[in-house]
């Protein structure tokens, strides 16, 4: 496989110092608004210091708009003064509130970082009050300068320097009225920032206040506050709100109430939209933006691979055009997100966001930071950090992942069995793929795909219905788009995915989505059952299957003979002896010794019929796979019998059915190729030897076990015959030279005993040959009971011998018949001189004909050194010609084939390349091409 080598991102990208140092504590990415206001030294300086804050902040279009609105309202301009902040992911609600705080409190630093902010109105000294509902305790409140502040209104008033106006309300935990709030706001620029109010209200509901609760009092205060802020000329209230019902702990009533605090729908702001999150992440995690050139090089390389994949799967021009357009979008997104693959960001933004415990921006930043740090430290970085490039083998990365998505303990067996364990299935698959293609050793396709599937296994895409999400998991198309790249093509990825589906114990596939789950899939149940299948059960299963398959084709086969006596003797038929699988474990010398014993012995006696046995030899390369598939098929059979007891689900039942089809296909393939060789007994220089005939690369038409071997002997090597010319009986029995008659039983024995005779399928071949020879006049046939004897010699009278007429098969008695040459048949003496002369003339004509035939044989007796054949063949004839050409190649060592093909409509060049030339090249066949 040719790969385009891109530099790993570690050679191009500089990480932010705290990422580079491995500082991945959640606190490093968490913003405590109250601590920022208080200047708490325990939080990172880049959050406290305004200039440092702007260096790590990507100012999105939404944030710019919100800052501009806030400054305009503080300066007295008309517009919405109560703004709701929603941020499903990225940028963070708290980060946006912090940006408003820094912009207002330190305009100088803001202008230094964002020069265009000089166009904003001058608002002078702004009073700012910040409330972080996640930190503020509902019971204890907070102690400031010896003063215990118990409520939201008390805390805001204290920051605005107006605590005395609400001291009593704070101590009694009773919300102040609108007049008091209006006095606190006054007529000077005032900015109030509320974060995580909903969380605080839920906790405050547990605190009793007379006949009410602190939660209810807080709700009333917030509602009154928004009303009073809206009436002012210089005050602004910005509050954050959870984006979904799930985030709001399913308190739909509170979420709806807070959602309706804004005066109009368009007062709701989302500071980070679309792919702006990509810039946000790069700004926070990288020391500097990657160069356009580096980002574009990687983006184009990945986009081109994905485009080729989609075009290859397109069914029409419309889809091909869509693939072209989508590739441009993908290129631009990768360029914006580099060194992150946008699919990884989409997983967290769109899928993990549905998880109740996901920390959103903070968790995502921490997780990405540790992935960057570990990938660089371990030296496992690729061109991009995508869903499949997460260094999941590192314990800190795994801890960070499951901190965000939960289920840490439950997923330990999953990781051990399928991803990270010493014998994990993904690792086994990658070893197998690397052995077939060494270029994949460092790519590790199975690990990449499995890791990506794990990332997609948490959360789900949102449905249109609020609060609901689609099941977790990823489609094959999504997965491939997230994993293929210049080093991994889609074909290899699909192969690895199939292996994962077949091997992994916790990977589930419902026909649409792949996902890892903590419950075992059918593979795990299957693996447990496989351990219960004994070697004897496997052997019996294979033997029984071979017996069933072979018996459909012939009755002349012996399956797995243990000794020579298991192979019949003195049976006039060619017998295939399929040797047991254990035969393949012996060395060649021992195999040949055992084979000679089977072919020459019948127990303790010499074998008589030696010319009618072929030993089918098992191929050692097929045995392991065959036994493995047989073991799994037996286990599947066991599971099917006890589905109820094992509580097999419908999903698992479908998986089992698919796995059964996979194992059946593997079993059939191994079984079909198990016996590719036949050994025959031959005699050379008066020595008994073994002739080994192999199918090899021969074009065998038959697909069944026995049919392949029969075709090998009959059609490829002409070692076995299902027909016999009558003259062959005369020639091999030397009739006319030593004898002019012979018993048919002796003929049968000779053909099935003598190794220099043709091998016959069975004695029915002899019967048909005798019938044909009698009809043609090659010889006559007579039964022993009709032979007349004189002085110990047989007399064959014409009226007793069947000659030149057709016999029925049941008239030929091999045990008690004889064939006699025409000259052995007693002819009546000629009665006249004319008859005598006529007889002499016929004899002379016969002699002349014999000499002519002998001359013809001599004419073809010389040897040639070169032969050319020119033929025009159809596809069907071409397949039939393969064996003839193979025989010729055996004798010549190599043959030259010139192929000329013509099509009046012309050949498509792409078709020639894909359908003809690539197949020749894959077979290492050199060729010269000429076109017209």
Order of alpha helices (4+ residues) and beta strands (2+ residues): alpha-alpha-alpha-alpha-alpha-beta-alpha-alpha-beta-beta-beta-alpha-alpha-alpha-beta-alpha-beta-beta-alpha-beta-alpha-beta-alpha-alpha-alpha-alpha-alpha-alpha-alpha-alpha-beta-alpha-alpha-beta-beta-alpha-alpha-beta-beta-alpha-beta-beta-beta-alpha-alpha-alpha-beta-beta-alpha-alpha-beta-alpha-alpha-beta-beta-beta-beta-beta-alpha-alpha-alpha
